[in-house]
Amino acid sequence: MSVWSASTVGNNYHYAHPGSRDSHSNNWCPNLNKHKCVMSGETPIQTDDALHTPAYLSWRKLQLSRAKLKASSKTSALLSGFAMVAMVEVQLNPPSDTRVPPAMLVAFTVCTTLLVAVHMLALMISTCILPNIEAIGNLHSISLVHESPHERLHWYIEVAWAFSTLLGLILFLVEIAILCWVKFYDLSETAAWSACVVLIPVMIVFLAFAIHFYMSLATHKYEVTVTGIKELELLKEQIEMGDHDGRMNNMTLLDQSRVV
């Protein structure tokens, strides 16, 4: 049966079938028994049996990949824009009038270039892959999930996600410290050092959260995989028991026929 919405399908049914079962409906989908179409932004209605199919698992991966690419593109565009503005707006004194170490200026240029390059790479991956996933995801049809490239390009999606969230954010924090050093070192060395002192515990907390998050996510995936394996083993035992009972019933019928 086509899925539009519960109320819309019900209204179409009562409108097209006022009192007869044999009357034909002028519904928008010609093959109601073959397709699962969705005309609105609602998610397709699934039964309990459909939730354990490979197609539904691939559909969940598609939704997760789409969410990762959207978050990656937004984060990369925002942080790379901030880095470019910081590089353009910073005011540097001539070498004869500044006490900033040349090594710090080199670190500032290298960090800014890496920050923009990493986020631009993540943004390019997201921009190239996301339209292909959106085209299939907006159809809300699980039967078309195999046309999406999210599984084949899985590693590119993970690279974009890691560059935008982990490596890109770390470079952005380092950029803040170096920028404070370059900006305030001539005015106050204490202000420049205070930025580094504040950044160290923030970086430790950031790395600790990232490690804890990825470990928790890996543990969750492991538990889900173990649960799936146990369900498959239980299903295998049930199938074997059913085959055994069927063979026993066939043998009983054969014995009865021989007696007769």
SULQUI-V332014 format. One record per residue. N is the residue number from 1. BURIAL is + if it has 24 or more other C-alpha atoms within 12 Angstrom, else -. D_FIRST is the distance of its C-alpha to the first C-alpha in whole Angstrom. Layout:
n: [N N]
burial: [BURIAL BURIAL]
d_first: [D_FIRST D_FIRST]
//
This chain:
n: [1 2 3 4 5 6 7 8 9 10 11 12 13 14 15 16 17 18 19 20 21 22 23 24 25 26 27 28 29 30 31 32 33 34 35 36 37 38 39 40 41 42 43 44 45 46 47 48 49 50 51 52 53 54 55 56 57 58 59 60 61 62 63 64 65 66 67 68 69 70 71 72 73 74 75 76 77 78 79 80 81 82 83 84 85 86 87 88 89 90 91 92 93 94 95 96 97 98 99 100 101 102 103 104 105 106 107 108 109 110 111 112 113 114 115 116 117 118 119 120 121 122 123 124 125 126 127 128 129 130 131 132 133 134 135 136 137 138 139 140 141 142 143 144 145 146 147 148 149 150 151 152 153 154 155 156 157 158 159 160 161 162 163 164 165 166 167 168 169 170 171 172 173 174 175 176 177 178 179 180 181 182 183 184 185 186 187 188 189 190 191 192 193 194 195 196 197 198 199 200 201 202 203 204 205 206 207 208 209 210 211 212 213 214 215 216 217 218 219 220 221 222 223 224 225 226 227 228 229 230 231 232 233 234 235 236 237 238 239 240 241 242 243 244 245 246 247 248 249 250 251 252 253 254 255 256 257 258 259 260]
burial: [- + + + - - - - + - - - + - - - - - - - - - - - - - - - - - - - - - - + + + - - - - - + - - - - - - - - - - - + - + + - + + + + + + - + + + + + + + + + + + + + - - + + - + + - - - - + - - - - - - - + - - - - + - + + + - + + - + + + + + + + + + + + + + + - + + - + + + - + + + + + + + + - + - - + + + + - + + - + + + + + + + + + + + + + + + + + + + + + + + + + + + + + + - - - - - - + - - + + - - + - - - + - - - - - - - - - - - - - - - - - - - - - - - - - - - - - - - - - - - - - - - - - - - - - - - - - - - - - - - - -]
d_first: [0 4 6 10 11 11 14 13 9 12 14 13 11 15 17 15 15 19 20 19 16 17 17 15 13 14 11 12 10 11 8 5 5 7 7 7 9 11 13 16 18 15 15 11 10 12 12 16 16 14 17 20 19 21 18 18 21 22 20 22 25 24 23 27 28 27 29 32 32 32 34 37 37 38 40 42 42 44 46 47 48 50 52 53 54 56 58 59 60 62 66 68 72 74 75 78 77 75 75 71 71 70 68 66 66 65 62 61 60 59 56 55 55 53 51 50 49 47 45 45 43 41 40 40 37 35 35 35 32 30 29 27 25 24 23 20 20 19 16 14 13 14 14 17 19 21 22 24 27 28 28 31 33 32 36 37 34 36 40 39 38 41 43 42 42 44 47 46 47 50 52 51 53 56 56 56 59 61 60 62 65 65 65 67 70 73 72 72 72 71 68 67 67 65 62 62 63 60 58 59 57 54 54 54 51 49 49 49 46 45 46 44 41 41 42 40 37 38 38 35 33 36 35 31 32 34 31 29 32 32 29 29 32 31 28 31 33 30 30 33 34 31 33 36 35 34 37 39 38 38 42 42 41 43 46 46 45 49 50 49]
//
